[in-house]
């Protein structure tokens, strides 16, 4: 009985870890899609100078 519960808990843990991994991959894909849809634009009044120095 203890071994059966242990095996069941390992299966449940594996399903949970797979769910977390899938969510992270989905979130990463969404971030990449947003970066491609809305690329960063350079400042309008850069003038060839760097600020700060």
C-alpha positions in Angstrom: 0.0 0.0 0.0 2.8 2.4 0.8 4.5 1.6 -2.5 1.3 2.1 -4.4 0.8 5.6 -2.8 4.4 6.5 -3.5 4.1 5.5 -7.2 0.8 7.5 -7.5 2.4 10.5 -5.9 5.3 10.4 -8.3 2.9 10.3 -11.2 1.0 13.3 -9.8 4.2 15.2 -9.2 5.3 14.5 -12.8 2.0 15.8 -14.2 2.4 18.9 -12.1 5.9 19.5 -13.3 4.9 19.0 -16.9 2.1 21.5 -16.4 4.5 24.1 -15.0 6.9 23.5 -17.9 4.2 23.8 -20.5 3.0 27.1 -18.9 6.5 28.5 -19.0 6.9 27.5 -22.6 3.6 29.1 -23.5 4.5 32.3 -21.6 7.9 32.4 -23.3 6.3 32.0 -26.7 3.9 34.9 -26.0 6.7 37.1 -24.9 8.6 36.4 -28.2 5.4 37.0 -30.2 4.9 40.4 -28.5 8.5 41.4 -29.1 8.1 40.6 -32.8 4.7 42.4 -33.0 5.9 45.5 -31.2 9.6 46.0 -31.9 11.5 48.7 -30.0 11.7 52.0 -31.8 14.7 54.4 -31.5 14.1 57.7 -29.9 12.8 60.4 -32.3 15.3 63.1 -31.2 18.5 61.0 -30.8 20.6 63.4 -33.0 23.5 61.0 -33.0 24.5 61.8 -29.4 24.5 59.5 -26.5 23.1 60.7 -23.3 24.8 60.5 -19.9 28.4 61.1 -20.8 
